[in-house]
Every structure is written in C-alpha cells, then in structure tokens.
C-alpha cells in the first residue's frame, strides 16, 4: 500500500468493488490497510469504531452499491486495535465463510458518529488499481481515481473448524477401547 489514503469520518464513507472468479470460493479473510488520525494533539483513541462491511452481490459491471444493500458479513475495528498515524494491514477474519462467485461485491468502511477531531484513513493500493466508491450522503458515487488497498482471500472449500466430526471421534474411541481390551486379554492369558 501507499502513504496516501481516502478519509473515512462521520460524513465520508469509502468502498471498494471486487469480482471473484465465476467458479467461486469461500471467504476466509479480507485485508485492508488502515490507520486513524487524531487532530487534537492528545494521545486519545477514537471512541467510534470503524465498521467494515462486505455487501452484495450485484450484477456484472455494477459500479456502485444500490438499494437494497445486503450486508453479507461485517466487522468492527476499534481505535484501540491500532496505533495512531501508523498504517497497518488489518486482517478481517471471516466467521461465516460465505460463498462468493462471479458477481460484484463491495467492501465498505464507515465511521458514523465520528467527529472532526478524528479520521480513519484507508491507504491507497500500490498496484495502480483505480475505481472505488464514496458516500457523503445517502448515495454511493463511483470514482475513477486511485483505489484503496484491498486483498480478499478465499478457499475452494469451507475452512475446517478444527473440531473433528462425531463419527471420527467415535472411531478413535472404538480403537482406543479395542486396544485396552486386547491388552487386558493378553495380561490374563499370560498369568
């Protein structure tokens, strides 16, 4: 990402469109390069979270989010999660792992209620990508200038939770029990 950024505050929201492959994938993580700024010269943290949303899906070629807005998943980022004025690539882990395929989706960032003392910033990408959306009222507008930095990561299958299925647990239990019984039988026959 670059040093420049698009401002996010109580009057300005930013969004970035993306289109996954037609074969689709399950969302694992969205990474955005963000920071917050304090204009009061006090070492205080903003008391308003940055709300990041994955919205969509929209048809091919959709340039701006339109009503009805459907939020697929959302995240809250607190100023306590980041140091002031230091850009950080912030990973947003998906807990829902929605399947995304071949349609237009938007990642949006909003900070409703944030006063003029603080700003959130979404850093620009360093790949030369353009085309992003902004909202300063009720409607989203398309913008052809340098886009914010965004990385969307996914998998071909739903990520495992790491918890074994009940059948696997039962099979392991039967194996352990069989081993214990065989050992007892051997000890009885050798006495």
Secondary structure, 3 states (H helix, E strand, C coil): CCCCEEEECCCCEEEEEEECCCCCEEEEEEEEEEEEEECCCCCCCCCCCEEEEEEEEECCCCCCCCCCCCEEEEEEECHHHCCCCCCEEEEEECCCCCEECCCEEEEEEECCCCCCCEEEEEEECCCCCEEEEEECCCCEEEEEEECECEEEEEECCCCCCCCCCHHHHHHHHHHHHHHHHHHHHHHHHHC
